[in-house]
């Protein structure tokens, strides 16, 4: 069995509403690909332990363990986080530009063969493209698979997941309430934002798990919950996440499953009311329409 992904799934870039506002200097570097002056950047010589995130979209890019002092005048890293950085031939036709894989923001350039470290690679990054935070990397993924209580409960138990949060996304109404979403007029789906460590669990592992903790073949909701807020969807942030989701759907359909899950570009995520968070933990019961079923 084969599916026509060209017509069925169309990739859309990260929406501007999910990008941070930039100062004039930051925009010059991140959008217009300028280079900050050597030895002037905030992170050129920092040695604090933590993670460096994209200033424009907040995606984790590098850990402090990959940072080293090269003497070049800009922050240097010898390895990016998985699927975090894209490479492309620079406009000068000679160097290799590096960009945030999520938002496409300009980071700097990558050089190989200099033998600074064992990876023989140097990511030369503008400090203005980065934001440093203490602690291990925190990435995020958003999935909708019916009532968010069950999806949140099961994701929260997964190794490598820091937390899972219930909320609403994909619609047109700002700051929706649960009662708003119940009207079926907001366009929002009940969804779960998963905060995870990409060094412990990959996005592909999370996406596989998503397809195994709900019924991705149901077209009108999930279990007894019927309505457009209960539809199955993957809200991707990057081309990598989109491609992974398409690939997993192909695998499932080759196995005979008729997948109803849609792939949608990430949108503003509105956290649900407090009483929806950790619902089954507080209630002391188990999900009524979500359970693990091995499909891969």
N, C-alpha and C positions, 0 to 999 in steps of 0.2 A: 504494500500500500504506500502511496506517495501523496503528499499534499503540496498545493501551490502556495508557497509562502510569500511569493512576490505580491499577490493580490490580497492574501489573507492577513498578513502582518506587515505593517509599514512603520519603519522606525521614525521617531520624532525626537529631535534634540531636546536637551533639558530646557524647560521653560524659564523665561527671565524672572518670573516671580520666585524662583527657587535660588536665585543668585543674590549675593550680598551687594549693597551699594559700595562703590569704590571711590576713593579720593582721586584727585586729578593725577597724582603720581602713580597710584596703583593702576588706574585705567591705562596710563601710558605704557606700562609694562605688560599687564595681563591681557589687555585687548589689542593694543597697537604694537606690541612686541618690542618695546624699547628695552634697554638694558640699564640698570642702575649702576652708578659709578662704583668701581672696585673699592673694597675695604670700607664702604659706607653703610652696608646693610646691617640690620638689627641682628641677624642670625649668623653672620659670617664666622665668628669664632665661639659661638655658644657651645657648651658641653652638657647642658642640663639633660636629664633623662626624661623622655617623653615622646610625643608624636608631632609631626609636622603635617598640617592640613592645608588644603587649598583655600586661599583667602576668598575666592570668588564663590565657591559652592560648598565648602566645608568638608569635602571628602578627604579621608586620610591618605597621605602620599608616601611619607617616609617615617621611619622610626629613628630615634637618636642613635641606636646601635649601628645604623648604616652610615652615620655622619662621620666624616674625618676631615682633618686639616690638610689641605692641599697647597696652601700658600697662594692660591690664584686670586683671592680677593672676594670670592663669593662662597656661600655655603656649598659644601660638596658632599654628595652621598654616593655610595657605591652600589646601592640596590633599592629599588622601589618596592612598595607593597604590591601584592598580587593584583594585576590588571588595573593598577592605579594610574599609570603613565603611558601616553601614546608617543610614538616617535614618527617624525616625518622629515623629509628633506627640507632644509631651510631655504628661504627665498634666495640666498646667495648661491645655492646649488652645490655647496661644499660641506657645510656643517649639517648636523642632525638636530633639529629642534625637538624639544620635549614639551608636551602639553598635558594638562589634567585630563584624564580619560573620561571624566564625568561631564565637565562643562566646556572643555576645549580651551581653557585659559592658558596663556603662555607661561611656562615655568623658566625656561632657559635652554641649554644645549647639553648634549651628552657626548662624551669623548671616550674612546677605547684605546687600549694599547699603551697607556702611560705607566702601568705597573705600580700604581700607588697602593693598591690593596689586592687581595687574592682574586677578586672579581674582575680586575683589570678594566674597571669601568668608573667613570666619574660623571655624575649628574651635577652640572654647574647651574645652580638655581638662584634666581633673584629672591632676596629676602622679602621683597614686596609682594611676591606671589604666595607667601606662606604665612601661616599662623601656627604658633607653637602652643601645645597644651601638655601639661604633665599627664603621665599615665600611659598605658598601652593604647593602641589604636582602637577607635570606636567607629565602625561603619554602620550604615543603616540600610534596611531593605523593607519594602512595604508590600504586603500581600492581602488580598481579600478572598475569603473562602466561606462565606456565610456568616452566621452569628459570631461576632468577634470574641465572645467569651471563650469558646472552645479553641479557636485558633491561637489566641493569646496564651491560654493555659498550656497548650502543647509546645508552643515555641519556647516559652519560658523555661521549660525543662531541658531543652537541648544544650549539650555541652558546647561552650564557646559563645553562647548567647548571654549578654549582660542582663537584658530585660526586654519585655515585649509590652507594648502599649496599645490599648484599644482606641480607635478613633474613626473619623469620617474623612473621605477623600474622593476626588474625581468629579465632584459636582460643581454647581455654579453659585450656591448660596454661601456667603461668608459667615463664619462662626455658627454653624448649624447646631441645633440641639437635637437630642434623641427624638423628641416629639416632631421636630421639623422633618427629620429623615424618614420617620414613619409615614409621612404623607405621600411618599413615593414621587414627590415633585422636585426634589432638590438635586437629583442626579448623583448624590453621594452614595458610596458603598460603605458598609461597615468593613473596616480594614484594621490591620495590625501593623504597627511599625516595630521592626525588630532591630535592636541595637546589639551588634556582635563584634567579636574580635576576628578580623580577617586572617590572622596568623594561626588561629585555632580551628576555625570552620570557614569554608569557602562559601561564596554566594551560590555556587552550583549545588553544594550540599544542602543549603537552606532551601533552595528552589525545589530540589528533589523531595525534601521533607514536606514542603507545602503541598505538592501533588499527592502525597501519601497520607495526609491527615484530614483530607476532605474529599468529596466526590467531584472530580474535575469534569465529569461528563454531564452533570445535572445542569439544565439550561434555564430553569426558572427560580432558582434559589439554592438552598442547601437543606436536605432532609425535609422536615416539616415546615421549615421557614421559607415561605414563598414570597417573592417580591424583588423589585429591582435593586434594593439595598443589600440583598444577600447573594448577588451574583459572584462568580469566580473570576478573579483578575490578578494579574501581576503588574505592579506599578514600577517600571524600570527607570533607573536614573542614567544609565550609560548604554552605549552600544554593546559593550561586553555583556551586561545583564540581559539586554534584549536578545542577543544571539544565543545565550545560554538557555533562556526560556523557550525560544523557538526550537532549539535542538532537543530539549527535553520533551516538548510536545510531539516532535517527530518520532522520538523513541516510543512514546506511549501509543501513538497512532499506528505505528508499525506493529505493535502488540495487539492491536484490535480495539483500543479505546477510542471513542469518538469524543474528543476533548472540546468542552464548551468554554474553557478559560480564555479570556481575552487578554491581550497585552496592551497596556496603556502607559503613556508617559507619566512620570511622577508629577503629582500636583500638590498643592498645599495640603498638609495633613493637620486636621483639627482634632486635638485630643478629646476623647469622650469624657463625660461627667465622671466624677470620682467613684460613684457607685458601680460603674461598669468595669473599673480596673480590678484585676485579681479576683474576679467574681467567684470562680469556683473555689479558690483558696479560702475566701471569707465564708462561703456557703457550706464548705465541707463536703461537696458532692463532685461528681465527674461530668464531663460534657455529655449532652444528650444526643448530639448529632455529629460529633467529631471523634475519630479514633484512628489509630495508625493501621494502614493497610499497605503491605509491601507491593510496590508496582515496578520497581527498577531492579 
